[in-house]
Amino acid sequence: MPVSVGLDLYRLLVESVRDYAIFALDATGNVLTWNAGAERFKGYKADEIIGRHFSTFYSEDDRAAGKPERELETAIEHERVEDEGWRIRKDGSRFWANVVITALRDETGTLVGFAKVTRDLSEQRAAAEALRQSEQRFRLLVQSVRDYGIFMLDPTGHVVSWNEGAARMKGYAPHEILGQHFSRFYPPEDLAWEKPTMEIEVATRDGRFEDEGWRIRKDGTRFWANVVITAIREPTTGELAGFTKVTRDLSERRAAELQKIEAARRVALAETANKAKSDFLASMSHELRTPLNAIGGYADLLLAGVTGGLTSTQCEYIERMRRSQQHLLVIINDLLNFSRMEAGRVSYDIAAMSLDDAIAGVVSMVEAQAMQRGLTLDTSATTGVMVLGDRPKVEQILLNLLSNAMKFTDRGGRITVTPFETAEHAGVRVIDSGIGIPPDKTESIFEPFVQVGRTLTTPHEGVGLGLTISRDLARAMGGDLTVRSLPDVGSSFELTLRRR
Ligand code: ADP
């Protein structure tokens, strides 16, 4: 009979299905049939389970809650019930199942039992769970990032998610900002030309938009931000789902950059100002020298008696004028030297030279003055060593040291000029028994315009440039100028030069 053949075939088919548990229950819920899938999922062989109530497959909690009975009742009422939940295998282990129970009725409509189809969803569930966990981890990660504002916009630009970094950067708590339009982060000048709209239009068109600019915090303050907007599309349809916005606060970086620019600008300004000052000093000194030389020259002529005899008083007055003129000339020369050096306009002609010769040359210039001042000048030591230097500049330094020694040593004192040499260097010490220099001033006296103990009322020669110039000259020639001194005992200035 075709029908019975059909039924057998159908039975065979059902029994051999391995991916679904398909079995029949009688009207009270006892198992009537069992297929390969049922055996595979639940672990019972047909003879172990047929005749037993289907609530065996439910957990104790579900049974206590009357779930199996309720499902049958629902199936009777609605013809069918579907459920997803934990079921128990023979060995007591659980699996996640999708269950469909269908009421079976005969031609008269009388309930004869139920068909139960169960699918083991453990794997799908595990996969879904893994996905959920990874999504959750990712969400947590994004959520907790503090240095980047990361949030999402819907396709029209309303905020739909908000992370910790965004809250920190912009000052809004999530509930204050979710649902708001993102244009509120922009300053008025950007809103005026609808920059926010433009940005999401570009992101929609190109997939991505990057920008750097001012953004506004909740409290109205501004911060300099780098912003990347990325369009998100549904993977299947390609439909625009919204945008991610990643914002970085660059205020600190920008402040640092501005600081650098400002510092560079100041240096440039200072250099310009310095150069202007040097140029001014140079031209001033030069202009002053010309008339001073004229004064000196005419004083000399008067003293030489070209206009006839002078009284001794007149002679003395002219001598005084002459000394003042000389003194002024020294000061002006210092200023000129200093400004030339500052402007880098000094050239050096370095050659091998005899230290003894340089000392002798300078000593001859000051001997008379030392005697006048009642000072002993001891220059007996010689060396024979050759050094590398620009002779006029070496003499300038020595002259300055000797003039200072004479200036700061009282009558009856002693000034000694001694050459010395080491393996690589040689030089001269100018030692005096004068007033000395306080220990805390031995460095500052080399700075321009520094004079120790000078007050407006103490008459004093010089402007405090001699040592500055001397040290600069010495260093430019590869040497140095240093001092050792004790107040009331004396000072020893040491000029070092390279040996040839
Ligand atoms: P100036 O002699 O024009 O004041 P310097 O630069 O030559 O300028 O010297 C700076 C200061 O150093 C002097 O004003 C003085 O206070 C101090 N000084 C220099 N040489 C000596 C010295 N031999 N003994 C004591 N003090 C000195």
Residues whose N, C-alpha, C, O or C-beta is under 5 A from the ligand:
A	BS01	ADP	N404 A405 F408 G434 G436 I437 I445 V450 Q451 V452 E461 G462 V463 G464 L465 G466 L467 T468 S491
